[in-house]
Amino acid sequence: MLSKKEVKKIKKSAKAAGISTDTSNGDIRQWYTKNVTCKENLFIESCARCRNRLICDGIYTQYARNFGTDEFEPVKGDTILDPLYYRRNNQAWRVLKTDCNCS
C-alpha cells in the first residue's frame, strides 16, 4: 500500500500531466500504470496505430531483449478507452465472477 506522501506525489504528477485525480473515472489509475508501474516498458512505432494503445502496458523490456519485437502488429479498429474492455467482453471473466460470487 502506498503512503499518503506517495499518493500526494502521484496525484501532483498526474495533475501536472493534465490527468484528473478523481479516482472514480479511472483516469489516474490508467495514468499511474503507464507512467509509474510500466514506465520502462517499450512502445514501438506500430503501437501508435493500435486500437489498444491507450490501455496497453507496452512490451516488457525483458521480453523484447529475449525475443525481439518483430512479432507485434497493431490491432485494427476504433481506439479502446476503457481499461476493462476485454474483461467485460470475455466470457471467462464472467464465469470467474459467477463462481466466486463476486459483485
C-alpha positions, 0 to 999 in steps of 0.5 A: 500500500502506498503512503499518503506522501506517495499518493500526494506525489502521484496525484501532483504528477498526474495533475501536472500531466493534465490527468484528473485525480478523481479516482472514480473515472479511472483516469489516474489509475490508467495514468499511474500504470503507464507512467509509474508501474510500466514506465520502462516498458517499450512502445514501438512505432506500430503501437501508435496505430493500435486500437489498444494503445491507450490501455496497453502496458507496452512490451516488457523490456525483458521480453523484447531483449529475449525475443525481439519485437518483430512479432507485434502488429497493431490491432485494427479498429476504433481506439479502446478507452476503457481499461476493462474492455476485454474483461467485460467482453470475455466470457471467462471473466464472467464465469470467474465472477459467477463462481466466486460470487463476486459483485 
